[in-house]
């Protein structure tokens, strides 16, 4: 379709539209009505007043009238048709008539309408060239046969024709320029509005980054400092308790590093430099190892990843966040319960299922309602064309929970 449109444009047909779309139907109706009316008048006067041969008057009157709506889709060809038809009607018209000569009034009106539309649909020089050619031909015709008619009548007809048709050229060019200027202003306004919206979004992100830094980052820093210094501040700690505090401090440091990355992205959306690498497949073992410190975690199956999938940072980060969120939810809502991670390879998809058993002691209900983790998980997976299902385990009377995530194969 695009190739056909390009070919038509090369031949001067279906050029870029400059007329307002909502007014196109009205313009087509007016152009068709003008063409039909002028065809009838031109053919009648040509046959009666100017004694033009019947065959010629039908052909050239039709050509002149068709140039009016034709200029809407092919202004260059319409200009050529109008010039040829006007020149032929002028040359074939008998000067021995009481009507205006060499250019009949219907011809003047038809050319004026044509130059208006051509001026709106094409470059200014197209309509100006048609105007110059038709006036030159009319002048040459008057010079050749003008001795049969009073000079004053001929001069008046030529002056009126030149003035009226030139006015049509000017009106068409002005309408084109006005339309193009208005379109450019609309485009600039849209760009300004988009830039304003982008700046507001950047400011909102900066504000969110400040809030995260002031609230979350400071809190995580305090946790890390207190956990790291626990073995020195608290006397009588066992080796197991000291190791637990050290793991807590390491987890806090990792979370702070990821928080700094998020804050950097929020503050500078155009920056491609990150403070720390994003986690991926290589970090899953460490993530699962930390989860085993809190509750039993087992794995089954494996993914046979292609080289492209292994090197895809978005895919790796999404899988990491999915497992991280599922394990975090299990630790939060089912503390101490066993968790199973099942990696499945299917012909058209890769599936990971994280299932936790019911806790021995129910966790306390959250006051904030929660739910943001699963929502973020779904947004990440949907962006890669995958699906997420999260629901209680149907065959578990004790109340386990299962998260099943499906990724399409690359």
C-alpha positions in Angstrom: 0.0 0.0 0.0 2.8 2.4 0.9 4.6 1.5 -2.4 1.5 2.3 -4.4 1.0 5.6 -2.7 4.7 6.5 -3.3 4.3 5.6 -7.0 1.2 7.8 -7.3 3.0 10.7 -5.6 5.8 10.4 -8.1 3.3 10.7 -10.9 1.7 13.7 -9.2 -1.4 11.9 -7.8 -2.4 11.7 -4.2 0.1 14.3 -2.9 0.3 15.1 0.7 -3.0 16.4 2.0 -3.1 20.0 3.2 -6.8 20.4 3.5 -8.4 19.8 6.9 -9.8 16.3 7.1 -13.2 17.2 8.5 -13.8 19.6 5.7 -12.8 17.3 2.9 -16.3 16.0 2.2 -17.7 19.6 1.9 -14.9 20.6 -0.4 -15.5 17.6 -2.6 -19.2 18.4 -2.8 -18.6 22.0 -3.7 -16.0 21.1 -6.3 -18.3 18.6 -7.9 -21.2 21.0 -7.9 -19.1 23.8 -9.5 -17.8 21.3 -12.1 -21.3 20.2 -13.1 -22.7 23.7 -13.2 -19.8 25.1 -15.3 -19.9 22.1 -17.6 -23.5 22.8 -18.5 -22.9 26.6 -18.9 -19.7 26.2 -20.9 -21.0 23.7 -23.3 -24.2 25.7 -23.9 -22.5 29.0 -24.5 -19.8 27.4 -26.5 -22.2 25.8 -28.9 -24.6 28.8 -29.2 -22.7 32.1 -28.6 -19.1 31.1 -29.7 -20.1 28.6 -32.4 -17.6 26.0 -31.3 -17.9 22.6 -33.0 -20.1 20.2 -30.9 -17.6 17.5 -30.5 -14.8 19.9 -29.4 -17.0 21.8 -27.0 -18.1 18.6 -25.3 -14.5 17.3 -24.9 -12.9 20.5 -23.8 -15.7 21.7 -21.6 -15.7 18.3 -19.8 -11.9 18.5 -19.4 -12.1 22.1 -18.0 -14.9 21.1 -15.6 -13.1 17.9 -14.5 -10.0 19.9 -13.7 -11.8 21.5 -10.6 -12.3 18.3 -8.6 -9.3 16.7 -10.2 -7.1 19.3 -8.6 -7.9 17.9 -5.2 -6.0 14.6 -6.0 -3.7 15.5 -8.9 -3.0 19.3 -9.0 -0.3 19.0 -11.6 -2.3 17.0 -14.0 -5.4 19.2 -13.4 -3.3 22.3 -14.2 -2.2 20.7 -17.5 -5.8 19.7 -18.4 -7.1 23.2 -17.5 -4.5 25.0 -19.6 -5.1 22.7 -22.6 -8.9 23.0 -22.3 -8.9 26.8 -21.9 -6.5 27.2 -24.8 -8.6 25.0 -27.0 -11.9 26.7 -26.1 -10.3 30.2 -26.6 -8.8 29.2 -30.0 -12.0 27.6 -31.3 -14.4 30.3 -30.1 -15.6 32.6 -32.8 -14.7 36.3 -32.2 -17.8 37.4 -33.9 -20.0 37.3 -30.9 -21.7 39.7 -28.5 -20.3 37.7 -25.5 -16.9 38.5 -23.9 -14.0 37.3 -26.1 -11.4 35.7 -26.2 -12.0 34.2 -22.8 -15.6 33.3 -22.0 -17.0 34.0 -18.5 -17.6 30.3 -17.6 -14.0 29.6 -18.6 -12.8 32.5 -16.3 -14.8 31.1 -13.4 -13.7 27.5 -14.0 -10.0 28.5 -14.2 -10.3 30.7 -11.0 -11.8 27.7 -9.1 -9.0 25.5 -10.4 -6.2 27.8 -9.5 -7.7 28.2 -5.9 -7.6 24.4 -5.4 -4.2 24.0 -7.1 -2.8 26.8 -5.0 -4.1 24.9 -1.9 -2.8 21.5 -3.0 0.5 22.2 -4.6 3.4 24.6 -4.6 2.7 28.2 -5.5 4.5 28.0 -8.9 2.2 25.3 -10.2 -0.9 27.6 -10.1 1.2 30.6 -11.1 2.5 28.7 -14.2 -1.0 27.7 -15.2 -2.2 31.3 -14.8 0.7 32.7 -16.9 0.2 30.1 -19.7 -3.6 30.7 -20.0 -3.1 34.5 -20.0 -0.4 34.2 -22.6 -2.5 32.0 -24.9 -5.5 34.4 -24.5 -3.3 37.3 -25.4 -1.9 35.5 -28.5 -5.4 34.6 -29.6 -6.6 38.2 -29.2 -3.6 39.4 -31.2 -4.3 37.0 -34.0 -8.0 37.5 -34.4 -8.7 40.7 -32.5 -9.3 42.8 -35.6 -12.8 41.4 -35.8 -13.8 42.8 -32.4 -13.5 46.2 -30.8 -10.1 46.6 -29.1 -11.7 48.0 -25.9 -13.9 44.9 -25.5 -10.9 42.6 -26.0 -8.7 44.5 -23.6 -11.4 44.6 -21.0 -11.9 40.8 -21.2 -8.2 40.2 -20.9 -7.8 42.5 -18.0 -10.8 41.0 -16.1 -9.5 37.4 -16.9 -6.0 38.2 -15.7 -7.2 39.9 -12.5 -9.9 37.3 -11.5 -7.7 34.3 -12.2 -4.7 35.9 -10.4 -7.0 36.5 -7.4 -7.7 32.7 -7.5 -4.0 31.9 -7.4 -3.5 34.3 -4.5 -6.4 32.9 -2.5 -5.2 29.3 -3.0 -1.6 30.1 -2.0 -2.7 32.0 1.1 -5.1 29.2 2.1 -2.2 26.7 1.7 0.2 28.8 3.7 -2.4 29.4 6.4 -3.2 25.7 6.7 0.5 24.7 6.8 1.3 27.3 9.4 -1.7 26.2 11.5 -0.5 22.5 11.2 3.0 23.6 12.3 1.6 25.5 15.3 -0.5 22.5 16.3 2.6 20.2 16.0 4.7 22.7 18.1 1.9 22.9 20.7 1.8 19.1 20.8 5.6 18.9 21.2 5.5 21.6 23.9 2.7 19.7 25.8 4.7 16.4 25.5 7.8 18.1 26.8 5.9 19.7 29.6 4.4 16.3 30.5 7.9 14.7 30.4 9.3 17.4 32.7 6.5 16.9 35.1 7.1 13.1 35.1 10.8 13.7 35.7 10.0 16.1 38.6 7.6 13.5 40.0 10.3 10.8 39.8 12.8 13.1 41.5 10.3 13.7 44.3 9.7 10.0 44.7 13.5 9.5 44.7 13.9 12.0 47.5 11.2 10.3 49.5 12.7 6.9 49.0 16.1 8.2 50.0 14.8 10.0 53.1 12.6 7.1 54.3 13.7 3.7 53.0 17.5 4.3 52.3 18.1 5.8 55.7 16.2 3.0 57.4 18.2 0.4 55.5 21.4 2.1 56.4 20.5 2.1 60.1 19.7 -1.6 59.9 23.0 -2.4 58.2 25.0 -0.4 60.7 23.3 -2.0 63.7 23.5 -5.5 62.3 27.2 -5.1 61.4 28.2 -3.8 64.8 26.0 -6.2 66.8 28.9 -8.6 67.5 30.9 -5.7 69.0 28.1 -4.0 70.9 26.4 -7.0 72.4 28.3 -9.2 74.7 27.8 -12.9 75.0 26.6 -13.5 71.4 26.9 -17.0 70.2 28.7 -17.7 66.9 25.3 -18.6 65.3 23.7 -15.3 66.4 26.8 -13.3 65.2 26.6 -15.0 61.8 22.9 -14.2 61.6 23.6 -10.6 62.2 26.4 -10.6 59.6 24.0 -12.1 57.0 21.4 -9.5 57.9 24.0 -6.7 57.4 25.0 -8.3 54.0 21.4 -8.4 52.9 20.9 -4.8 53.9 24.1 -3.7 51.9 22.8 -5.6 48.8 19.4 -3.9 49.2 21.0 -0.5 49.6 23.0 -1.0 46.4 19.9 -1.9 44.5 18.1 1.1 46.1 20.9 3.4 44.9 20.5 2.0 41.4 16.7 2.7 41.5 17.3 6.2 42.9 19.8 7.0 40.1 17.3 5.9 37.4 14.5 7.9 39.0 16.7 11.0 39.2 18.1 10.8 35.7 15.9 8.8 33.3 18.3 9.5 30.3 21.3 8.1 32.1 22.5 4.7 30.9 25.1 4.4 33.6 24.1 2.4 36.7 25.9 2.4 40.0 25.7 -1.4 40.3 24.9 -4.3 37.9 21.4 -5.6 38.0 21.0 -9.1 39.3 20.3 -12.0 36.9 20.5 -15.8 36.5 24.0 -15.9 38.0 22.6 -14.4 41.2 19.8 -16.9 41.7 22.0 -19.4 43.7 22.9 -16.8 46.2 19.3 -15.6 46.5 18.1 -19.1 47.1 20.9 -19.8 49.5 19.9 -16.8 51.7 16.3 -18.0 51.6 17.5 -21.4 53.0 18.8 -19.7 56.1 15.1 -18.9 57.0 13.3 -22.0 55.8 13.9 -25.2 53.7 14.0 -24.5 50.0 14.3 -27.2 47.4 14.7 -27.1 43.6 13.7 -29.5 40.9 14.1 -29.4 37.1 16.2 -27.0 35.2 16.0 -24.6 32.2 18.2 -25.2 29.2 18.8 -21.6 28.3 20.0 -20.4 24.9 23.0 -18.1 24.7 20.7 -15.2 23.8 18.5 -15.9 26.9 21.5 -16.2 29.2 22.8 -12.8 28.0 19.5 -11.0 28.0 19.6 -8.7 31.0 15.9 -8.0 31.0 14.9 -11.6 31.0 17.5 -12.5 33.7 16.4 -9.6 35.9 12.7 -10.5 35.5 13.3 -14.1 36.5 15.4 -13.0 39.5 12.7 -10.6 40.7 10.0 -13.2 40.3 11.8 -15.7 42.5 12.9 -13.0 44.9 9.3 -11.8 45.4 7.9 -15.4 45.7 10.5 -16.3 48.3 10.0 -13.0 50.2 6.2 -13.6 50.3 6.7 -17.2 51.5 9.0 -15.9 54.3 6.6 -13.2 55.2 3.3 -15.0 55.2 4.5 -18.6 55.9 7.6 -18.2 58.1 9.5 -21.5 58.5 7.4 -23.3 55.9 9.1 -25.4 53.2 9.3 -24.0 49.7 9.7 -25.8 46.4 11.0 -24.2 43.2 10.2 -26.2 40.0 11.9 -25.3 36.7 10.0 -26.7 33.7 11.0 -26.6 30.0 8.1 -27.0 27.5 8.2 -26.7 23.7 6.8 -23.2 23.6 7.4 -21.8 27.1 9.6 -21.8 30.2 7.7 -22.2 33.5 8.9 -21.6 37.0 6.6 -22.6 39.9 7.2 -21.6 43.5 5.1 -23.4 46.1 5.2 -23.0 49.8 3.6 -25.2 52.5 1.4 -23.8 55.2 3.3 -22.3 58.2 3.3 -24.0 61.5 2.3 -20.7 63.1 0.3 -18.2 61.0 2.0 -14.9 60.4 0.5 -11.7 61.7 -1.8 -9.8 59.4 -0.3 -6.8 57.6 -1.7 -3.4 58.3 -0.8 -2.0 54.9 -2.8 -4.6 52.9 0.2 -5.5 50.7 -0.3 -6.7 47.1 2.2 -4.5 45.4 4.8 -7.2 45.0 2.5 -9.5 43.0 1.4 -6.5 40.9 5.0 -5.5 40.1 5.7 -9.2 39.3 2.8 -9.3 36.8 3.9 -6.0 35.2 7.4 -7.3 34.6 6.3 -10.7 33.2 3.6 -9.2 31.0 6.2 -6.9 29.5 7.9 -10.0 28.2 4.7 -11.6 27.0 4.4 -14.0 29.9 1.6 -14.8 32.4 1.5 -15.0 36.2 -1.0 -17.0 38.3 -0.9 -16.8 42.1 -3.4 -18.7 44.2 -3.7 -21.0 47.3 -2.8 -24.6 46.7 -6.1 -26.4 45.9 -5.0 -29.8 47.3 -3.6 -28.4 50.5 -6.0 -28.4 53.5 -3.4 -26.6 55.5 -3.3 -23.5 53.3 -0.2 -23.5 51.1 0.3 -21.0 48.2 1.6 -21.3 44.7 3.0 -18.8 42.1 3.3 -20.1 38.6 5.0 -17.9 36.0 5.2 -18.7 32.3 7.6 -17.1 29.8 7.4 -17.6 26.1 10.5 -19.0 24.4 12.7 -16.5 22.7 
